[in-house]
Each structure stands twice: as structure tokens, then as C-alpha cells.
Amino acid sequence: MTTEPRTRRASDYLSQLTWAARRYTDRTERRDRNKAVLATSGVLYADDPERVGKRLARLGADWSLARAIERAPSDPAATAGSTLSLPPDRFGRELLGLERLIGRNDLTPVAFLEEGVLAARPVGRITVRGPGGGHGTGFLVSSALLLTNHHVLGGQEEAARSEVAFGFQDGVGGGPLVPAVFGLEPQRFFVTDERLDFSLVAVAPRGLRGEALASYGRLALSEAPGKVVIGESVNIVQHPRGEPKQLALRDNRVVDVLDDFLHYESDTQPGSSGSPVFNDQWEVVALHHSAVPRTDEQGRPLSVDGTVWQPDMGEARLAWKANEGVRISRVLGALHAMSPGGETARLRDEVFATEPAAPAAPAVPAVPAVPVAPPESAPPDSTAADGAAADGIGAARVADGTTRLTVPLWVTVGLGPSGYAAPTYAAPAVGADGVPPVPAPPPPATPLAPPAGPPPAAPSETASAVGRDVTAALVNLRLAQDRPYYDRTADQAAREAYYAGVGDLDGDALRRALTGLLERTHAPRPRYQPIRLVYPWVDLHQDGRLHGVYSGRDFAPEEFIRADAAVAEGRLTRVRELLLHESTAGPAEFEAEFDALEEAMPFNCEHVVPQSWFAKQEPMRGDLHHLFACEAGCNSFRGNFPYIDFPEVREAVRDACGRREDDGFEPEQGKGPVARATLYFLLRYPGLVGDAPREFPAERLPTLLTWHDSEPVSEYEQHRNAAAAEIQGNRNPLIDHPDWSGRIDFTGVWHT
């Protein structure tokens, strides 16, 4: 914003400079700490852990996996399960899903620039006519409202003699484009806040040459947490000093997060007041409002030649050292606190809309809309009851009303955290009805076990959650390609540290010590999420593929990921039909339907201890030590039969997965791994199984021990053990110390 001397606007800007400099100075110690942590430990540790968790959730990464990868242990005793020793920047480059995310890698997909072009379209140059006039930047945040700074537009009178120009920029060939100029209409809507330095004003629906404002789209704003953390790069689209539109791209690092403001080091020129500050997913994270100037001992801003800066020198003469933006969530919070009525309320509420309003009459070819990322769910480490499960079916919660049964159903398709969503700009929608299209989730590969029933009638929020889970899984799979499969030396150190307190125990004392250790170190406790954790990393074999635990057949991990996603969407279709046609069903009927649905449409993941034995409860259901890749056909063939060793002379139903009769199932492959996984389960959850018909009775313990002895522990199992320990903290003693099978008294593990 350029100014004339001693105007209201110049005074306001000087005040903003002074306040920004004071905040920056007050945070010097914390900011220096942030920079030191970024340099030595990485982005996971510079910001508040809860904020980092929410950021990972928003990007579709897994917090537990992120911590395991980032921590690069130097003390095995402090991180008993970890086997990795990776540099901190590996997290920034890979786990968040985009190499560009932390700004440590200059290679960026071309789509990043294409998305940026669309995100820049709603950004315009503001010109204030008359006394004290000048320029600033603003951007459309609804079909009618423009957001800028209070010190750019401080009042209705000033706004009434102002205009905004879109497309004031150079074209591809270097020549200037013809901008579209729109008048401002503060009499329709005007809100300003001096402390947060923002103003929101209505814009005329038509430009001076008849252009439609709707054709420039808007930047959708979100209050959801997790949009940026300390150490990330930000991008700023701006009109510095009133010049044609420019971009400060990715060389801008967030160095501090305050309650209401962000501090970032960037190439942004002073004079870009009112610009949107974007993360690398082109979500608006802040409203740029002030340079942080260099100051003298009295706190006065300095000019580039070291003298005290005065507004009549112009912002180009200001010596600056950083920038400050108002957190966009705080702007939205202030708008929420308003109590307008009538048309003012309608216009205000459009800012919070998750989809753009239908355009009246676009003057340019329309571009498909891109939806706002949905709000956050529970933090990824949460083990609360509403944490999501990968199978897409939650429990039906029923409340008995006075006249009819109401069933609020949790359809928990996502894996707890919301995933990375598309950029939150919203260009004009297409379609005769004016309704913006909703992108479908990634198309699945041909399912191994195609879900029955018709496809979903229409895309839904739950269906898009499945798509986000697929995206997150593919991120983790890509990460796995660059990781050491198994670090024997590091794992040996971690193993010794983990069992250091067990000592030379035997019998029941050893069993009790191990049970206590396994339970105590089982943290966090990830929920059942094979798409994200089992297929991309935990159950990979040395060849980078998944092998069916019972058949030995190998599959590409992506095949299982997409196949399970297709099953999840198929289950959702059935749930919608159930709610539609069986609205009077009671709790028992719903529960029976859900159980039948899971049995009819299984995932490609096997619980070696069947879920029915522990009523599908967590943490047993998501315990990685007994989850294995297993094609759905073998999963169904085994069912919930206990393991048995059939005599060769005995007849049994046989297929590629093994043999089965009413009293048990014998795998064709994988007897050693499933025996050790079952023994782990018995140690970890004593008294949980063994007493019901068709569960695993105590007299079959010799079968497990025989399988354990006959198939030595392989590197694949050692990898599985280390990978699971990285994520959930505890280890499988039968893999780490195979000889302990003869020393442990398993008598106390069965329910009697």
C-alpha cells in the first residue's frame, strides 16, 4: 500500500508496524528456539505436538508412523521399538505426501503451479481514490465479499471511493492483460477490525465493462486446524506497491505461531497489505498485513539507510526483517462473533460456505469447483470411541424416542484423521443446475473380491473419506520404497533395551513379566487401519510385495489398497440402503446386518485371532502384531475357525489357502508367523479367548509351539516386528527370543 504523508491510512500502517515489531521482539527467544529445533530435529518438534498432529491428519499422513520415522533414535532405551536412523529432513520431504511441503526440495509437480494460477485468480489490486489514496491487495472470499486489511480500507467512506482490479498482471508473452475493474459497495456490506487488521467489503457484481464478478471465483476459507506448522513454506500472491500481480513462492518459512498471528521469513515486499498467505496445498492460512521492520532502541521503524522511517518516505524505504500475517481462523472467529441480520447475515454466512454459490452469468469459461477440506476429526493418536475404523462400518447408536426409534449412525470410514484435500480455492462451478461437481474418489483397481450390490447412488462425504485413505496409503507406500527394509544392528539394540527389565525369569513369572511389558509399552494404540499401515509398510516382504499369509500368493500393495477401498465404498452403499429402507429396525437388527455385511464383503486383511473372539473391540482389532495381508477368499475360507494340524490321512475341505473342517483350519503357508502372532496375542491379552465354542482351547497350544519350532523366524518377521513396534511401541517376544517358547508357562493366558 503506497501512501501520502500523515493520512489516516499512513498513521494506521505505522501503528501496525509498531505493534508487529513489538510482537516480533517479544517472541525472540521462542523464535530462536524454533529455528534451532528445525535445524537439529526437524519439523515434527518445532511446533506444538497437537498442532503437528492436526497438520498430519489434514494431509492424510499417520501421526504414529511419522513419529517413528522422524525420531532417528540415538538412545535405543528411549525408543525401544524403533529401528530407523534417518535424517530429520526425510520426514519433511516424504511423509507429508509432497516433497515441496517443508521447502527442502526444489522439485515440485507441475500441478502445483497450475493450482496456483487458479488460486491467484480471485486476488486483485485495490485502488483508493481521492485524498490519502493508494494501493493494496485484496481477495474474494465469497461470491460478493472481498477481504483486505483495515489499514487499507478503514471505513465505509474510504471504501466507497475505492475499486478492485482483477487480472492486473502480465500475460504469458510478457505483455499486460486488460484488467477487470469493479467498484466496492460498502453500503451493502462492510465490516472492519482494527486489532486484527482486516476489512470485509461487498464488491459490485458487474465490472465497469460488464464483466461478471462470479467469473473470478473465490478463495474458500476454513477454520479447520492443521493448515500450517512452524517450518513449512508459505506462498503469497500480491500486488506490491500497486504493481502487477506477483508471487512470493516457497522461499517463505513460518518461524513462529502466535495466538492471532503468524511470523514468516519471506521475499514479500512491504506494500503487499491484504494479500492471501497460502500453504503448499493452496489453502489460505493467513491475511498478510505488515512487514516486521528493523527498529532502533526506542522501537521506532528504521529506513534502509538506518534513519528513523517516516510514512512520507514510502514503504520501499522501510528496512524490514520478517513479515506478519493474521491467522485466517482468527478472522473467521471474529466474523462468527458478529450478530448481523437480514441481507448482511446472508452475505456474512457465504464466507463460511463449503461450496461456492452458483454463478449468475459467467463471462469466461467456467472451471470446475474444488471443495473445501472437511473439518478435522479427532487427533490421530486418539483412542476415543469415535475414532474411525478402516472397514467403514461403525456401531449403530440408538436412542428410544417418544414416538419412533431414532438411529444416529457412525459410518467410520476414515482412519481417524482427515486426509489431505484438494486446494481450497473455489472457481466458478459448471452444470446446468449451478451445483458444483463433487470429485469422485480415485478409481479402484479391479477388486480381488468385488463388492456386491449397486454402486453408490451419489458421491458422499464418506466416499471421499475412502479416497483420502487411499491417498494416505499411497503416500506411506512411496515412503516405504526409500526406507531400509530391516536394520539388523539397530533392531538388535532396540531389542536388548526393550527386554532389559525382564531378567532371567521362567515359567509363570516370565509370562506375567512379558504381559505387563507388552501392555505397558503398547502406546499409542492405532485403530484397525490396514489400508494405511499394514499394506504400505508393516506386512511388506523383502521383494516389496504383499504375500497372502495362508496361500503365499504375492500381490502389489496398491492392489490391496484399492481393492479394500472398493469394498469400503460397497459397504457404505449397503449402509445407506439399510438406513433408507429399514428405518424402524432396532439395535439388534442393525448389529446383525452390520456383522453380515462385514462377513459378506471382507477386507484383504486377516486377524489371526478372529475378531468375533474379542467382539471386534480395540485395541485388539487394530493390534498390528496379528494383522496380515490375506486375499479376501482365504480370509473367508478360514472364517473364525481355530488353527489345527490335520493328520495327513484325514479328509478335509481344501483349497489354495489350506484345509478346513468344523473343528479347525490348517494354513497352507505361514504356520510359523501365525503361530508366533497368536502366542503374542495370548500373552498380550490373557484371559480373553479360549472358553467359547470354536475358539482356541488350551489343548491346542502344542500345535502352535510345533509350528513355531518348525519354521524359524525370518527377516520378513523381524521387519514386521520392528515396523509394528515403531508404530505401537511393543514387540513380539516370540520373534525376538524364539527360545522363550519353552520357558514361558502359558497356563494363565486362557479364559477359564
Stockholm file with secondary structure:
# STOCKHOLM 1.0

chainA/1-752         MTTEPRTRRASDYLSQLTWAARRYTDRTERRDRNKAVLATSGVLYADDPERVGKRLARLGADWSLARAIERAPSDPAATAGSTLSLPPDRFGRELLGLERLIGRNDLTPVAFLEEGVLAARPVGRITVRGPGGGHGTGFLVSSALLLTNHHVLGGQEEAARSEVAFGFQDGVGGGPLVPAVFGLEPQRFFVTDERLDFSLVAVAPRGLRGEALASYGRLALSEAPGKVVIGESVNIVQHPRGEPKQLALRDNRVVDVLDDFLHYESDTQPGSSGSPVFNDQWEVVALHHSAVPRTDEQGRPLSVDGTVWQPDMGEARLAWKANEGVRISRVLGALHAMSPGGETARLRDEVFATEPAAPAAPAVPAVPAVPVAPPESAPPDSTAADGAAADGIGAARVADGTTRLTVPLWVTVGLGPSGYAAPTYAAPAVGADGVPPVPAPPPPATPLAPPAGPPPAAPSETASAVGRDVTAALVNLRLAQDRPYYDRTADQAAREAYYAGVGDLDGDALRRALTGLLERTHAPRPRYQPIRLVYPWVDLHQDGRLHGVYSGRDFAPEEFIRADAAVAEGRLTRVRELLLHESTAGPAEFEAEFDALEEAMPFNCEHVVPQSWFAKQEPMRGDLHHLFACEAGCNSFRGNFPYIDFPEVREAVRDACGRREDDGFEPEQGKGPVARATLYFLLRYPGLVGDAPREFPAERLPTLLTWHDSEPVSEYEQHRNAAAAEIQGNRNPLIDHPDWSGRIDFTGVWHT
#=GR chainA/1-752 SS CCCCTTCHHHHHHHHHHHHHHHHHHHTHHHHHHHHHHHHHTCHHHHSCHHHHHHHHHHTTCCHHHHHHHHCCCSCTTTSTTCCCCCCTHHIIIIITSCTTTTSCCCCCCHHHHHHHHHHHTTEEEEEECSTTCEEEEEEESSSSEEEECTTTSCSHHHHHTEEEEESCSBCTTSSBCCCEEEEBCTTTCEEEETTTTEEEEEBCSBCTTSCBGGGGCEECCCCCSCSCCTTCBCEEEECGGGCSCEEECSCCEEEEECSSEEEEECCCCTTCTTCEEECTTCCEEEEEEEEEECBCTTCCBBBTTSSBCCGGGCGGGBCEEEEEEEEHHHHHHHHHTCCCCHHHHHHHHHTTCSSCCCCSSCSSCCCCCCCCCCCCCSCTTCCSTTCCCTTSCCCBCCEECSSSEECCBCCCCSCSSCCCCCCSEECCCCSTTCCCCCCCCCCCCCCSSCCCSCCCSSCCHHHHHHHHHHHHHHHHHHHHHTSCSCCHHHHHHHHHHHTTTTCSCCHHHHHHHHHHHHHHTCCSCCCSCIIIIIIIIITCCTTSSEECTTTCCEECHHHHHHHHHHHHHHHHHHHHHHHHHCTTCCHHHHHHHHHHHHHHSCCSEEESSCGGGGTTCTTTTTCGGGEEECCHHHHHHHTTCCBCCCCTTSCCEEETTEEEETTEEEESSCHHHHHHHHHHHHHHSTTSSSSSTTSCCGGGHHHHHHHHHHSCCCHHHHHHHHHHHHHHSCCCHHHHCGGGGGTBCGGGGSCC
#=GC SS_cons         CCCCTTCHHHHHHHHHHHHHHHHHHHTHHHHHHHHHHHHHTCHHHHSCHHHHHHHHHHTTCCHHHHHHHHCCCSCTTTSTTCCCCCCTHHIIIIITSCTTTTSCCCCCCHHHHHHHHHHHTTEEEEEECSTTCEEEEEEESSSSEEEECTTTSCSHHHHHTEEEEESCSBCTTSSBCCCEEEEBCTTTCEEEETTTTEEEEEBCSBCTTSCBGGGGCEECCCCCSCSCCTTCBCEEEECGGGCSCEEECSCCEEEEECSSEEEEECCCCTTCTTCEEECTTCCEEEEEEEEEECBCTTCCBBBTTSSBCCGGGCGGGBCEEEEEEEEHHHHHHHHHTCCCCHHHHHHHHHTTCSSCCCCSSCSSCCCCCCCCCCCCCSCTTCCSTTCCCTTSCCCBCCEECSSSEECCBCCCCSCSSCCCCCCSEECCCCSTTCCCCCCCCCCCCCCSSCCCSCCCSSCCHHHHHHHHHHHHHHHHHHHHHTSCSCCHHHHHHHHHHHTTTTCSCCHHHHHHHHHHHHHHTCCSCCCSCIIIIIIIIITCCTTSSEECTTTCCEECHHHHHHHHHHHHHHHHHHHHHHHHHCTTCCHHHHHHHHHHHHHHSCCSEEESSCGGGGTTCTTTTTCGGGEEECCHHHHHHHTTCCBCCCCTTSCCEEETTEEEETTEEEESSCHHHHHHHHHHHHHHSTTSSSSSTTSCCGGGHHHHHHHHHHSCCCHHHHHHHHHHHHHHSCCCHHHHCGGGGGTBCGGGGSCC
//
